[in-house]
Amino acid sequence: MQNISTYVKDNKQRFIDELIELLKIPSISADSAYKEHTFNTADAVAESLKKAGCDNVEICPTDGYPIVYADKIIDKNLPTVLVYGHYDVQPPDPLDLWHSPPFEPVIKPTDSHPEGAIFARGACDDKGQMYMHVKAMEFMTKNNCLPCNVKFMIEGEEEVGSVNLGKFVKENREKLANDVILISDTGMIAKDVPSITTGLRGLSYVEVEVTGPNRDLHSGLYGGAVANPINVLTKMIASLHDENNHITIPGFYDKVEELSQEERAQMAKAPFSLDAYKKSLDIDAVYGEAGYTTNERNSIRPTLDVNGIWGGYIGEGAKTVIASKAYAKISMRLVPNQDWEEITQLFKTHFENIAPEGVKVLVKPHHGGQGYVTPIDSVGYQAASKAYEQTFGKTPIPQRSGGSIPIVSLFEEQLKSKTILMGFGLDSDAIHSPNEHFGVWNYLKGIETIPYFYQYFTELHK
C-alpha cells in the first residue's frame, strides 16, 4: 500500500474528472421525471466497477431502481469486505439558492476547503464518497495489492428510504455474505480531526393532511366561521413541542437510551466551537431540547422537525381564500431502542387525537429505519482506526452522528455482520441543501485511506 499516495497524486485530475462526469447525471430518485437519468447512473456505476477491476458486475433489477452488484473474490479463505453506497441524490430544490447549477459541477475554494471543493448535488452524499471506494479498488487491483475479497452493493433508492433494498438483501444473503460492511456516507469532525461514526439515528417520515371545507372559501364571507386548515395545522404542529422543546407525543421517550454522565463527558471531549457553529449557519443562538448540548441534541437525542409545509395561495400578489386543505411533511430522528414503526404509530394516533372538530386529519407514513450503534472494540473498527492513523497521523475520535442510514440495522439483522462508517465529508458540505459540495482534499484523502482499511482488516481478522 506504500505507493497509494503517489498513485493518487499521479491520477488526481483523472479522479476528479471522472467524478464530475458522474455528478452531471441528475439521478433524483424521488422525482419520476428523472427516471431515465437514474437508470443511466446505474449503468455508469457498473461500468466504473468493471474498469476498477471487479471480475463480476451485475445490474440487478428491482421494483424500482436497480442495485449495482460487483465482486472480486481472490481466495475464499480470506475475509470479505462488502462496500455499500448509493448513486441516487436528493432533489436540488430550491434551485434559486444555488450559486451554480446543481448538475453542472464546478470547483471553487471555501473556508473549509481552500484547495477547492466540487459543488454539485450528490458531491458528498453520496456519489463522491461512494466513488472513493471505486478508485481505491482500482488502485489495489492495478497494483496487485488487494489483500482480501471485495463485494460492492450500490443502490439507487437510499434517498427515498431504500424501499427495495431490504427485499434484495433477504433474497441474496449468500451472494452478499461478508465479514464486515464498509460505508462512506457520513462525515468527520474536521480535516485535521479524523473521526469514525459509531452511531446513527433512526428515522420515521410522515406526511400529514388536514382537510376543512369541501372547497377553497372566500376569507371575507367565511373567515371566522369555519376552521381554517392552515391555522389548525400550524397549531397542531406547534403543540408537538413543549416550552422546553420536549416532544409531547405520549410514549415517545419510553425507550430512549439515556447516556451516563461519563459517556456524555467523553462526547464533550470532541473539538467543537459553538461560536464557529453559529457563524457557519449565520445564526445568533442555538435552539433545542433543554438540558442538552448542541452536539447531544443532534446525535443522542430524538427530534421532530417539519421538513415542508404548504396550503392555500402562494403565488404572486394576493388571493383572499381559506384553503380547503393544508399539508406538512414531518421527520422524526430516533435513537437506538426506539422502533420506527412504533413511533410512527404513536405519532399517527396522537396527531389524529389532537385534531379539533371541523377538520379531518390523514397521516400517511412514508419510510423509516432503526438507529444503529457499532462497537469500538470490533476488528472492523480497529482496522478503520489504524487506516486513519496511517494517512492522517492521528487516532480518529469515535463519534455518534445525527444522520440516518436506515438500512444499516437490516444489514446486521440479515447478514450478521457489523458496519464500519468511514466518512470523509464535513458538516459544512451542505448535504441535502443548496450548494452541496465535497472537498477535493477530502475526496483524495478518502481514496488514499480506504486501501489501508483492507490491509489492516485482513491482518487483524486472522
Phi, psi and omega in degrees: 000354190298334182263017179296319181296322178293319180298317179296317180297316183291332184249014185308308185294321178296318178300317180294314181298319180296317179296319179301319178297320178294323181288341179289341183274120183279079184274067183271101186290337183282344186240115183296343177296341182253021184302311182298320179296322182291319175297321179297327179294320177302317178299318181295320179295317179300317179297321180293326179288325175298312181294333181283350175112007176291138182279330183231120179230128181229142169256105189268116181291150173226184175288352177234238180273148187289159174255128178270118178248141176209156176205163170217107182256110184263333180195117183294347177275350179269159178293161181237130176256129175255119179265127176246141174200181178220146181256355176274160184228164176289153170303146184275355184303148357279128187295330184289351179267354176282141177276344175211155183304137188295339180243025171235079189304139174226154177248126177208155183284154172226173178300320180279336183232070182298338179279353178117146176227147178273117180264118177183153174294130182090359183303316179258325185240094359227013185299315181297315182286324175297319185289339173304320182291324178297315181288327175296320177297317178304314180300313185293324180285318181292332181257009176053044180231023175288117188270352185207183178278148181226139173231145177241140172223102184246116185256170182239022183223020182298322184285355175238025172095011178051048191297335181249354183289323181302315178297318180299315180297313182298326183274352185228040182301318182292317178301322186266003182307136186203173176255342177197149177251133183242125182229137169238086178218027180228196182227186175227166188296312180198167181298331178256008178227083180294150178212157177242127180286124182249356179208144176233147175277153173280182185211138167230125183237127182227160171238137180242147180227126177246124182243131177250247179294165185282001177200165172295141185240154173294123187288343175279319183283330186242348183301130180088350182252338178229158180292132176268112184305326180291315177301314182297314181300316181295324177293319179297316179296317180299329182285352182284351173233145175266190185293343177259014182059033176266134182288132190265003180292122180303131179085356186298322185262005188303324184249014181290130177286124177262117179287148179289164177298327179294316179295321179293325179293322177296318178299322184292347180284343180294136180302130179200130176246115180295322179296316179294323178299312180294321180296320182295334181259357182056049176236155181260355179201152174269172190210143177159191185298130181297142176094002182227149179281171179301314181291336175281320180299324185262017179216309186256001179244145176284155182222165174222123183223144172277124181262345178189145179212136183203163178159157177072204184264127180231014178280184181291144178081200186242146172213112188274087180229155165259116185292147175288328185224153172222148187225157172207149171250131187229132175242144175239119175272131189243158180252165181309144182088341173279124179272126187295326180289322177295317179296320178301317179292321177299318178297312183301312181298314182294315184294323177292324182289331183269001179290132178285166173296151179100351176224158173245142183240134175237126177251121181248106175295139177257280181210174180187187180184165182276157171286171184209139174229131179251138182289149181267003178256010180280160177298320180299315179295316180299321179294319178296318180299316180294326178295314178297319179300323182295317187261336179260342180077015178206158182284131180288155180264131174289136186214136174274142182254151176276348182281177182227138166231085193306334186282346186299318180295327177293323178303314182293320180296315186270324185257351175060037178223155181278155178251135175250129185252095180257088180265151181233006177278170176241156178302331183280002184282359171060042175294144183070001184242165170302148177066034172304143180206167180217125183298136177301319179299315181296317180301311181290324179293326176296315178300322180289326187277321188303317179302328178294329176300315180299317181298308185289326178295318179296318180294316184284336183286342184291000000 
